[in-house]
Amino acid sequence: MIRNLMTGCAAAALLVSTPALADNHEASGPALTAPEIQFERWTLDNGLQIIAIPDSSTGTVTTSMWYEVGSKLDPEGRSGFAHLFEHILSRKTRNMPYNMIYGLTADVGGTRNASNSPDRTNYYETVPAEYLEAMLWTHRERMAFPVIDQEVFDKERDVVKEELRQRVLAPPYGRFQRFVLPESAYDISPYRRPGIGSIEDLDSATLDDARAFYQAYYGPDTATLIVAGNFEMDALRSLVDDYFADIPRRADPVDVSIDFEAPERTEPRVVNATAPNVPLPLVGTVWKLPSIDHPDAPALEVMDAIMARGDNSRMHEALVRTGKAVQAVHFADLSEEGGMLAQFAVTNPTADAEEVAAILIAERQRMRDEPVTEAELAEAKSELIASSLRRRETARGRAFELGEALVQTGDPAAADRRLAAIAAVTVGDVQRVARTYYNENARTDITYTAGEDDPSKYANPVPMPTFRSLPDATGEPLSVAPDGQREPVPGPGERPEVASAQIVEATLDNGIEIVAAQTGDVPIATMTVLVPGGSISDPREKAGLAQMAAQIAEQGAGGMSAAEIARKLESLGASFNATAGSKGSFFSLTAPTANIAEAGEVLAAIMTAAEYPQAEFERERKRAVDALAITLKDPGGLAGLVARPVLYGDSPYGTIPGGTPESLASLTREDLIAHRETWWRPERTQVIVSGGIAPEDAIALTENLLGDWQVETPAPADIADPTGTGEPVRTVVINLPDAGQAAVYAGMRAPSRTDEDYHPLEIANAILGGGSSGRLFEEVRTKRSISYGAGSGLGTDILIASAQTQNSTADEVVQVFLDEFDRLGDEPISDDLLSKRRLYLSGGYSRALETSSGFNSIVANLLLDGLEPADAARYADNLAAVTPAQADAVAAEYVGSEKATIIVVGNASEFLDDLKAIRPDVEVIEAGEIDFSRTDLMQQGG
């Protein structure tokens, strides 16, 4: 809902690279359209709706069950209950013991999750297509035979409280998003209560509340099953009848509709909210909006896009480009029962907050008083329709578009009608909705600054209404059937034959290497340009150089200004992103295939002639410094920064990619130009093109765009020994007294991607921390409920495990990590476990390859690691070659408690003594005194 609010862990979190061309440049390219989503829909006698979206081009199938049960139905005194129940329903059924659902998906190469919003809850899986019946069986189990007992209730309530701490209390702007905004936007609407709830309401909830919630709301008559992917329609209809037709409707149903009439506000209101970890002040305004099916909704979406979508938006132009704000946000959040219109800015610390507030007022007054231009209107429509195209690239994405349309309007076809309505919006429509909804007498002005956490400061003066209570639960809870008495899970069906995308390679005369593949038929394509010179090329005192050179290259190139670039790309429905990884820099352009050539001209100008105008450089450098200030207040973000110098020491990888306050201050425009001229050169450039474009067309496109590129200066030498030889084991605590949680990192040395030990360790790591079936997740979340999640992954020559937890349980998470490291090295890995983890890894890989952006990302990283593009197709075979003995050996060699460096960021007073009992040699550093340029992190004289 809230776009681009700063919660990230890199200094570049605010540098949103959504490009944009010229004050006098009219909209370019043909008007965009998105292919309609083809589907079949029917309803069973018990009320269950089914939507089927067949797609024979994929090897997967997505099953999703959508219930018309969202947080707006939370009972009185039980805010967050629909979200809590979303957690509960996935855990146990009559025939599925606790969390068996994780294994049923991950162990066959699939993935699963669930989500909750004010209007609905959904449960979804994407698995190889032959497991369709097994997934339908799980949905039957969860709908008809859930086990809602004290164990499930207590564990999941604790997990949700950890999620609240991680997503709301720990990030600097978490309270603003989840608490302040809804409290300010709504009066008597149930949307006023935070969907994630409160610690107090969660603590007061009971098991009987959960059982009553299920009996009141969950049944086939409130549900829609959406199946998308590779299946036979007749077979699906038969399976649906077998598994769902006999499930009865709710016995004592409670109406899922909401009946209230919100009074119009007639006087403005002012809210001055504070929170303990807010680095930069925020100012803004919020209003109420009508429901998503209101005739004004399309025009509101277009107005919102003109105001804030992309770097050519009015908010960006007035506030970010002028240096008055670090970030400017505007959104029209439309839901079934109403919505909110919000406009706010995070101010530059040197700017005057009142001046920023005055600019916000002036921009909405301009929208009310002056018609938008035809070019602005066309650009906004292109952006919105192109965004939908990107979502529709996969069957799963199409399922979600239909699902959201269904639960919010009652009609899945509303997804296509929305796009048609957006295309029909006029200049007059935009001005009309601006005059209607920017009502100065109905506004609530908000400031959000550093201070104590005091909800009374932002409490709505309208009394909170009393919400519905539910009938008491009846009967007794079900229990899991004993071993030997459980219904077996259906086995796999026949695997469909699906052709893999053919990879075509070519080399241009100037040395550019091209990798092209047509990965789908949706008319959208992605072009990624990969050049060397990532953060490892930065001198330590110039940390952040490669990142800034990449991220602000769009601020002026080939004679085009930043505004001209932004306008050009956005008018074409194109999105552009640039970032520097450790080994190289990525420049990625996604655009409708009809416009990819014209958008590619802008990409080519950025690559070959980025100018870094002085004013833009100064502004963006300041934004990077301000973004870093936000990261330094976030325990997870700060831990990620600290890990670099601690785990890699003085080697090039020890340089922090986003820079430090000191290194960013030292950068000059000339540094960026020198970096581009040194590292961006055709003979070291690789281009990847995929999506709905034929390989021969992709090669011709690249030739036209970059075939004439030449650089005369000599190529730089390769960077020697980038990761170093390994650092001593340490235990580092960063004391962040106001931290809402503690972040725990643990790192160990690992082999490189090209080492023969890599794939065996990759499988061993999947056992340790691969998703929700990994041991770390099982021990930290499932068994102890002390974190929202925990996992591990392989970086460059490093294995890192991480989790966030309450400050008071940081030491417990550390101990679990250390114990599991030793277990992995000591306990033999069975053939069965190895096989399951192979499928888990290869399944995630193949799902990523289905989208143009996923394909490009995978291939780009293979190239950076010195591997061939064809390795993308060989991945499953490489994993299949790993034996249990090999996995055992590498686990013993690389993983163990004695090998692990531990980093904990949080309020040290709550865990330090207990941590010292585990690791006596603890180094404690105050968060405000870190020197990131030094391996010991200590300021000189500190």
LINJO-V200303 format. One record per residue. N is the residue number from 1. RES is the residue in one letter. OMEGA is omega in whole degrees, -180 to 180 (999 if undefined). Layout:
n,res,omega
N,RES,OMEGA
N,RES,OMEGA
This chain:
n,res,omega
1,M,-176
2,I,-170
3,R,168
4,N,174
5,L,-167
6,M,172
7,T,-173
8,G,-177
9,C,176
10,A,-178
11,A,-179
12,A,-175
13,A,-177
14,L,-178
15,L,-175
16,V,-176
17,S,174
18,T,-166
19,P,178
20,A,999
21,L,31
22,A,-178
23,D,-179
24,N,-176
25,H,178
26,E,-180
27,A,-178
28,S,172
29,G,179
30,P,175
31,A,-175
32,L,170
33,T,176
34,A,178
35,P,178
36,E,177
37,I,-180
38,Q,-179
39,F,171
40,E,-176
41,R,175
42,W,-175
43,T,176
44,L,-179
45,D,-179
46,N,176
47,G,-180
48,L,174
49,Q,177
50,I,174
51,I,-178
52,A,-180
53,I,-178
54,P,179
55,D,-176
56,S,-178
57,S,-178
58,T,175
59,G,-176
60,T,171
61,V,176
62,T,173
63,T,180
64,S,178
65,M,-177
66,W,177
67,Y,177
68,E,-176
69,V,180
70,G,-176
71,S,176
72,K,179
73,L,178
74,D,-179
75,P,178
76,E,179
77,G,-176
78,R,176
79,S,-179
80,G,-172
81,F,178
82,A,177
83,H,176
84,L,-178
85,F,173
86,E,176
87,H,-173
88,I,-170
89,L,-178
90,S,-164
91,R,-175
92,K,169
93,T,-179
94,R,-177
95,N,178
96,M,175
97,P,-173
98,Y,174
99,N,175
100,M,-179
101,I,179
102,Y,-179
103,G,-179
104,L,179
105,T,-175
106,A,-175
107,D,176
108,V,179
109,G,-179
110,G,177
111,T,-180
112,R,174
113,N,175
114,A,178
115,S,-175
116,N,176
117,S,177
118,P,-172
119,D,-175
120,R,170
121,T,177
122,N,179
123,Y,-171
124,Y,178
125,E,168
126,T,-174
127,V,170
128,P,-169
129,A,-178
130,E,-179
131,Y,179
132,L,-177
133,E,179
134,A,-180
135,M,176
136,L,177
137,W,180
138,T,179
139,H,175
140,R,-180
141,E,-176
142,R,179
143,M,-170
144,A,-171
145,F,-180
146,P,174
147,V,-179
148,I,-176
149,D,-174
150,Q,180
151,E,-180
152,V,-176
153,F,-177
154,D,-179
155,K,-176
156,E,175
157,R,178
158,D,179
159,V,-180
160,V,177
161,K,176
162,E,176
163,E,179
164,L,179
165,R,-177
166,Q,-174
167,R,-175
168,V,-173
169,L,-177
170,A,-178
171,P,-177
172,P,-177
173,Y,-179
174,G,180
175,R,179
176,F,-178
177,Q,-169
178,R,-174
179,F,-172
180,V,-177
181,L,-179
182,P,178
183,E,-179
184,S,-174
185,A,-172
186,Y,178
187,D,-179
188,I,178
189,S,175
190,P,175
191,Y,-179
192,R,180
193,R,-180
194,P,-179
195,G,180
196,I,177
197,G,177
198,S,178
199,I,-177
200,E,-180
201,D,178
202,L,-180
203,D,-176
204,S,-179
205,A,-179
206,T,176
207,L,179
208,D,175
209,D,-178
210,A,179
211,R,178
212,A,-180
213,F,179
214,Y,-177
215,Q,-179
216,A,-166
217,Y,-170
218,Y,177
219,G,180
220,P,-177
221,D,172
222,T,-169
223,A,171
224,T,176
225,L,177
226,I,179
227,V,-177
228,A,178
229,G,-172
230,N,179
231,F,174
232,E,-174
233,M,-179
234,D,180
235,A,179
236,L,-180
237,R,-180
238,S,179
239,L,179
240,V,178
241,D,-177
242,D,-170
243,Y,-173
244,F,-173
245,A,-176
246,D,179
247,I,-176
248,P,171
249,R,177
250,R,-177
251,A,-179
252,D,-170
253,P,171
254,V,-177
255,D,180
256,V,177
257,S,-179
258,I,-179
259,D,175
260,F,177
261,E,-176
262,A,177
263,P,176
264,E,175
265,R,-178
266,T,178
267,E,177
268,P,-180
269,R,-180
270,V,178
271,V,176
272,N,-176
273,A,178
274,T,176
275,A,-170
276,P,-173
277,N,-177
278,V,-176
279,P,-176
280,L,-178
281,P,180
282,L,174
283,V,180
284,G,-177
285,T,179
286,V,177
287,W,172
288,K,177
289,L,175
290,P,-177
291,S,-176
292,I,180
293,D,177
294,H,180
295,P,-180
296,D,-174
297,A,-180
298,P,180
299,A,177
300,L,177
301,E,180
302,V,177
303,M,179
304,D,180
305,A,178
306,I,-178
307,M,-167
308,A,-178
309,R,176
310,G,-176
311,D,177
312,N,-178
313,S,-180
314,R,179
315,M,180
316,H,-178
317,E,-174
318,A,-171
319,L,-177
320,V,-178
321,R,177
322,T,-180
323,G,-179
324,K,-178
325,A,175
326,V,177
327,Q,179
328,A,-173
329,V,174
330,H,176
331,F,173
332,A,-178
333,D,-175
334,L,-180
335,S,-171
336,E,-175
337,E,-176
338,G,-179
339,G,178
340,M,173
341,L,-175
342,A,178
343,Q,180
344,F,-179
345,A,170
346,V,-168
347,T,168
348,N,-177
349,P,178
350,T,-178
351,A,178
352,D,-176
353,A,179
354,E,177
355,E,178
356,V,178
357,A,179
358,A,177
359,I,177
360,L,179
361,I,-178
362,A,-179
363,E,178
364,R,175
365,Q,178
366,R,178
367,M,180
368,R,-169
369,D,-175
370,E,176
371,P,174
372,V,-180
373,T,176
374,E,179
375,A,178
376,E,-180
377,L,-179
378,A,180
379,E,-180
380,A,179
381,K,179
382,S,-179
383,E,-177
384,L,-179
385,I,177
386,A,177
387,S,177
388,S,176
389,L,-179
390,R,179
391,R,-175
392,R,-177
393,E,179
394,T,176
395,A,178
396,R,179
397,G,178
398,R,177
399,A,-179
400,F,177
401,E,180
402,L,-179
403,G,-180
404,E,179
405,A,-178
406,L,-173
407,V,-178
408,Q,-179
409,T,-176
410,G,-175
411,D,-180
412,P,179
413,A,177
414,A,177
415,A,178
416,D,179
417,R,178
418,R,-178
419,L,178
420,A,179
421,A,176
422,I,180
423,A,-177
424,A,-178
425,V,-180
426,T,175
427,V,179
428,G,178
429,D,-179
430,V,-180
431,Q,-180
432,R,-179
433,V,176
434,A,180
435,R,-179
436,T,-168
437,Y,169
438,Y,-178
439,N,-175
440,E,178
441,N,-178
442,A,-174
443,R,168
444,T,177
445,D,-173
446,I,163
447,T,-178
448,Y,-173
449,T,180
450,A,179
451,G,-179
452,E,176
453,D,-175
454,D,-178
455,P,-179
456,S,-179
457,K,-180
458,Y,-179
459,A,177
460,N,-180
461,P,176
462,V,-179
463,P,176
464,M,180
465,P,173
466,T,-178
467,F,-173
468,R,169
469,S,-175
470,L,174
471,P,178
472,D,176
473,A,178
474,T,177
475,G,-179
476,E,179
477,P,172
478,L,175
479,S,178
480,V,180
481,A,180
482,P,174
483,D,179
484,G,180
485,Q,-178
486,R,175
487,E,-178
488,P,175
489,V,178
490,P,178
491,G,-179
492,P,173
493,G,-179
494,E,180
495,R,179
496,P,176
497,E,-180
498,V,-180
499,A,175
500,S,177
501,A,180
502,Q,178
503,I,179
504,V,-180
505,E,178
506,A,177
507,T,179
508,L,-178
509,D,-180
510,N,174
511,G,180
512,I,177
513,E,-177
514,I,171
515,V,-176
516,A,177
517,A,173
518,Q,-174
519,T,179
520,G,-178
521,D,177
522,V,-172
523,P,176
524,I,-175
525,A,177
526,T,175
527,M,179
528,T,176
529,V,-175
530,L,178
531,V,177
532,P,179
533,G,173
534,G,-175
535,S,179
536,I,177
537,S,-179
538,D,165
539,P,-176
540,R,-179
541,E,178
542,K,180
543,A,-178
544,G,-178
545,L,-179
546,A,180
547,Q,-179
548,M,178
549,A,179
550,A,-168
551,Q,179
552,I,177
553,A,180
554,E,-178
555,Q,177
556,G,-178
557,A,175
558,G,-179
559,G,179
560,M,175
561,S,177
562,A,-180
563,A,180
564,E,178
565,I,-179
566,A,-178
567,R,-179
568,K,-177
569,L,-176
570,E,177
571,S,179
572,L,-177
573,G,-176
574,A,172
575,S,-177
576,F,177
577,N,178
578,A,178
579,T,175
580,A,169
581,G,179
582,S,-174
583,K,-177
584,G,-180
585,S,-176
586,F,174
587,F,-170
588,S,180
589,L,173
590,T,-177
591,A,171
592,P,-175
593,T,179
594,A,-175
595,N,-173
596,I,-179
597,A,-179
598,E,177
599,A,179
600,G,177
601,E,178
602,V,177
603,L,-180
604,A,178
605,A,179
606,I,-177
607,M,-171
608,T,-172
609,A,176
610,A,-171
611,E,-179
612,Y,178
613,P,-171
614,Q,-177
615,A,179
616,E,178
617,F,-179
618,E,-179
619,R,-176
620,E,174
621,R,179
622,K,177
623,R,179
624,A,177
625,V,-180
626,D,177
627,A,178
628,L,178
629,A,178
630,I,180
631,T,-178
632,L,177
633,K,-177
634,D,-175
635,P,179
636,G,179
637,G,180
638,L,178
639,A,178
640,G,177
641,L,-177
642,V,-175
643,A,-177
644,R,-179
645,P,-179
646,V,-175
647,L,-178
648,Y,176
649,G,-177
650,D,180
651,S,-179
652,P,178
653,Y,178
654,G,177
655,T,-179
656,I,-173
657,P,-178
658,G,178
659,G,177
660,T,178
661,P,-178
662,E,-178
663,S,178
664,L,179
665,A,-177
666,S,-176
667,L,175
668,T,175
669,R,-179
670,E,177
671,D,-178
672,L,179
673,I,180
674,A,178
675,H,180
676,R,-177
677,E,-179
678,T,-167
679,W,-179
680,W,-174
681,R,-170
682,P,-176
683,E,176
684,R,-176
685,T,176
686,Q,-177
687,V,179
688,I,180
689,V,180
690,S,-178
691,G,-178
692,G,-179
693,I,-179
694,A,-178
695,P,-179
696,E,177
697,D,179
698,A,179
699,I,178
700,A,178
701,L,-180
702,T,177
703,E,-179
704,N,-175
705,L,-170
706,L,-176
707,G,-179
708,D,-176
709,W,177
710,Q,174
711,V,-173
712,E,-176
713,T,-179
714,P,180
715,A,179
716,P,176
717,A,175
718,D,-179
719,I,-176
720,A,172
721,D,-172
722,P,-177
723,T,180
724,G,-177
725,T,-179
726,G,-178
727,E,177
728,P,177
729,V,-178
730,R,169
731,T,-172
732,V,175
733,V,173
734,I,-176
735,N,178
736,L,-169
737,P,-178
738,D,-175
739,A,178
740,G,176
741,Q,171
742,A,174
743,A,-179
744,V,175
745,Y,173
746,A,-176
747,G,178
748,M,178
749,R,-179
750,A,179
751,P,177
752,S,-177
753,R,-178
754,T,-179
755,D,-180
756,E,178
757,D,-171
758,Y,-177
759,H,173
760,P,179
761,L,177
762,E,178
763,I,178
764,A,179
765,N,177
766,A,175
767,I,-178
768,L,-170
769,G,-179
770,G,175
771,G,-175
772,S,174
773,S,178
774,G,-177
775,R,180
776,L,178
777,F,-179
778,E,-176
779,E,-173
780,V,-178
781,R,-171
782,T,-176
783,K,-173
784,R,180
785,S,-178
786,I,175
787,S,175
788,Y,178
789,G,177
790,A,180
791,G,180
792,S,-179
793,G,179
794,L,170
795,G,179
796,T,179
797,D,-178
798,I,167
799,L,-178
800,I,171
801,A,-177
802,S,174
803,A,169
804,Q,-174
805,T,172
806,Q,177
807,N,-175
808,S,-179
809,T,180
810,A,-179
811,D,179
812,E,177
813,V,178
814,V,-179
815,Q,176
816,V,179
817,F,-177
818,L,179
819,D,-179
820,E,175
821,F,-180
822,D,180
823,R,-179
824,L,-180
825,G,-173
826,D,-171
827,E,-178
828,P,180
829,I,-177
830,S,176
831,D,-178
832,D,180
833,L,179
834,L,-179
835,S,180
836,K,-178
837,R,172
838,R,-179
839,L,178
840,Y,-178
841,L,-176
842,S,178
843,G,178
844,G,179
845,Y,-178
846,S,176
847,R,179
848,A,-178
849,L,-177
850,E,178
851,T,-180
852,S,180
853,S,178
854,G,177
855,F,-178
856,N,180
857,S,180
858,I,-178
859,V,180
860,A,-180
861,N,173
862,L,-179
863,L,179
864,L,180
865,D,177
866,G,-180
867,L,-178
868,E,176
869,P,-179
870,A,177
871,D,175
872,A,179
873,A,-177
874,R,-172
875,Y,-179
876,A,179
877,D,178
878,N,177
879,L,-178
880,A,-179
881,A,-178
882,V,177
883,T,175
884,P,-179
885,A,178
886,Q,179
887,A,176
888,D,-175
889,A,-178
890,V,177
891,A,179
892,A,-178
893,E,-170
894,Y,-171
895,V,178
896,G,-177
897,S,-178
898,E,-179
899,K,-168
900,A,167
901,T,-178
902,I,174
903,I,177
904,V,177
905,V,180
906,G,178
907,N,-171
908,A,-178
909,S,-177
910,E,-177
911,F,-169
912,L,-177
913,D,180
914,D,178
915,L,179
916,K,176
917,A,178
918,I,-179
919,R,-174
920,P,-175
921,D,-178
922,V,174
923,E,-179
924,V,-179
925,I,177
926,E,-176
927,A,-178
928,G,-175
929,E,-178
930,I,170
931,D,-175
932,F,-180
933,S,-177
934,R,179
935,T,-180
936,D,178
937,L,-175
938,M,174
939,Q,180
940,Q,-177
941,G,-179
942,G,999
